[in-house]
Amino acid sequence: MDAKVIKEEQIGRSVPRMEGAAKVTGRAEYIHNIRLPGVLHGKMFRSRIAHGRIVSIDTSAARAVAGVHSVVTGEDIQRLIAEPYYGPAFHDQPVLALHKVRYVGEPVAVVLATDPHVAEYAAGLITAQYEELPAVFNEVEAATSPIHVHDELKPAITFPDLKHLKGKRGTNIALDYKLRRGDVEAQFASAAHVFEHEFHTQHIMHTPFEPFVALAEPMDDSITIHTSTQMPAYVRLEIARLLGWPENKVKVRTAWLGGGFGAKVYVKIEPMVVALALLARRPVKMSLTMEEQFYVIGKHATTFRIKSAVTADGRISARKCEVFWNGGAYADIGPRVSQKSGFTSTGPYRIEHAQIDSAEIYTNLPPAGAFRGFGIPQLVWAYESHTDIIARALNIDPLEFRRRNILREGDEHPTGTAMRDAEFEEVLVRISARMGWDQPFDRGTGTKRRGRGIAIGVKASIAPTTSFALVNVSADGSAVLFCNTIDMGQGSNTSMAQLVAQVLGTSSERVRVTQADTDVTPFDMGTLGSRSMFHMGHAVRLAAEHAREQLEALCAETGIEYQDEHSIAQAFRKKFGMQAGNIFGVGHYTSRYQPADHDTGMSKEITPFWMIGGTGIELEVDTETGHVTILRMVNVVDAGRAVNPRVVDTQISGAALMQMGATLSEEMVFNEGELTNPSLAFYKIPGMRDMPVAIENEALEAETRSGPFGAKGVGESGTFGVSPAIANAIDDAIGVRLYSLPLTPEAIYRGICAARGEPLVD
Amino acid sequence: MSKVALTVNGKPVEVEVEHRTLLSTVLREALGLTGTHIGCDTSQCGACTVHLDGRVVKSCTVLAVQVQGQSVKTIEGLAPSFDASGARLHPVQQAFSECHALQCGFCTPGMIMAVTGLLQDHPQPDDQQIIHGLEGNLCRCTGYVNIIKAVKQAAQMMQA
């Protein structure tokens, strides 16, 4: 082997994606493609009402259809699992509705048939009688409503800060994170300026192009689950808990994921396919359609009331944040979203007096959970719109106002955690430099008005979490990494291989990474919240270091100098007399975390690393139609040291464009709890025609000293600044301020009409 | 049920289908050509794009009984001599791989089939022609930037 290749630094190398050839030839494996002999296909019958008691379910017509194997209801599930309720934060979600339905689209029964078309047809023949109950949809109303989605709260044991909610009745509040620092009211009473606004975000959906799909294959005394999940280890834990089985009887495996974006975290349809397969004693596959995905999980709609006190010299002295998260009918991971994001509701600013109330609230809508940013984009939307309004009102340049208040290295965040390796100001500097912020700007003429805006956001990572990794070096010196980090498109397999190669002193191309299979790949909390490069990165580094120690010892024992794969192969041959044997390196990592104080909500250590992303926007508004053309989008992130710069760059573009869709067009539109647009025909995600005229990305040259080789996560940072930067630029262009997403042409045109005193009727 | 004879990736095949069966279903289920993906069911995403008698179509919008006697090319037929070394990729496939014009890869086969069609009509497309040619193919991951780069690189490779 070429010694130059071996000695090459693997970190910072744009290694081509390892699965590139498989994906461009259509040969990459997805769970979607798996076919098993004897498989039954399941199709669901769903609730058409938002809230009600189930009086009866008539499945007779469905059962009579030729080719139907069986029809299963919640009561059938209960014969197998006495307490068939799942969920990471609350054990609140039934495998199939039991006694009550809580949202339109909730699964009530499943038809099993060998032909999926037969199952679908038969599911359409099922009817149900309900005693309808009043429903509540709005998060602010639900916070105090006499209508309760659940009679009693049932927190899972996983999260200590939810324990106090056990058995609580008469509430829809599923988490109430509070921060109390200083005295905000005294500041509001005495401040030179006080600003108060309310912002809203809408329900949206991840729409991975490979919709949820899972197969369960019952074996003699175990079960294999083939599923498109971001969290195989958690799926195994939760299925084992539901069945009362040991973990080792549940095998969970994945293939390439056709997108995830947070939709496929924790468990989704896996409990259902497992229960169906065990009842039918046959393999069962469920592949949801794009339409059905909208009923599984989405992103929280929010209401954010924000109030700031500002000194005469333009410094934010106090900020009060009240955030209502519309969690839908089942908590999923929503309470984590509202707490972990809640921490940073005040934004990336030095604020001495802060108060946060961040509440996860049950409503009669489809569940909301994790979605690229874990709640942060909703918060940044509000606090960066608010920040811009303040700057403009005080006649301070928005960039200057931010720089005056931005957190700097060593500063204490309002939660009490110090800022480390968090390049906020540099992100602002780079965005403004790229945009030529201090240069004259063409503001357009006539009905085409131009404006520009910036915004910056911060995220605390999810902690504490644990990752394990295993590196297996074969006798020819090649290595396989066993790790449960799921490559759903973010390029993690390639990047993790680079870490192994860096430690072993080999080339990344010679390292293979297995697909997750819980029989062999060790535990990992899951692939979410941009945690993998940091947490799994450390575990992989440690596993590779452990392997290298043993390899060096083997070389020393056999009298061979450790250099490269060839020397490793020689050492193995010398030791075992032939090409034989393995060396296993193992490593694990748990991030440090200090739980928030119960009374103050403060903690010295809320996150192992800070994620920072900012966006600058130049746009043109057509004042006759409200249409916006994004002329230029500048995305700058602090990603620490980029392990694979091209992978990082694609993550930034992808995140930013996704958030652009959430800003300009995407919205799940409900009518009395019924979703009116569950398909890509009526739910508009960005196409190529919607791209900004120009888009540029920059990952700062930075270093995360606590990260593996200086790296940290970057999957979400590109989303943070997009929505408020666009709203700020619209305000800059036409003097119209919008407080609710999405910023559709209609919303903008209504704003234009209202601003000239001729508001349109609804 | 009807019998349909067609050519798929250069080979004659005969399938028996229900009248409602879509071409995409035949390709995936009857012929095992799973590189053609189903994303949205409503003909928006384009993950199922193939060539029908040399023209780009979304195979979920075509009934199998419509393609009697016609010729279909899928992603598997684009580089039939592809081997593990990756040496014989079609230039569009090679460009997509090299330019990181993919992430999850689910839209990729359809996107590549659409690009090869686009390059037949416009061997050296400008940005507007690329956007017009690919507006029927959605990608949820990449933000499209690298896809446009890959189209341009493929055009150059094919010109050379």
Interface residues (C-beta under 8 A of the other chain):
Chain A: P16 R17 E19 G20 A21 A22 K23 V24 T25 G26 R27 A28 Y30 H32 N33 H206 T207 P208 F209 E210 P211 W256 L257 G258 G259 G260 F261 T289 M290 E291 M488 G489 Q490 G491 R646 V647 D649 T650 S653 G654 A655 A656 L657 M658 S679 L680 A681 I685 G687 M688 R689 M691 I695
Chain B: R28 L33 T34 G35 T36 H37 I38 G39 C40 D41 T42 Q44 C45 A47 T74 I75 E76 L78 A79 F82 G86 L89 Q93 Q94 F96 S97 E98 H100 L102 Q103 C104 G105 F106 C107 T108 P109 I112 I130 I131 L134 E135 G136 N137 L138 R140 C141 T142 G143 Y144 V145 N146 I147 I148
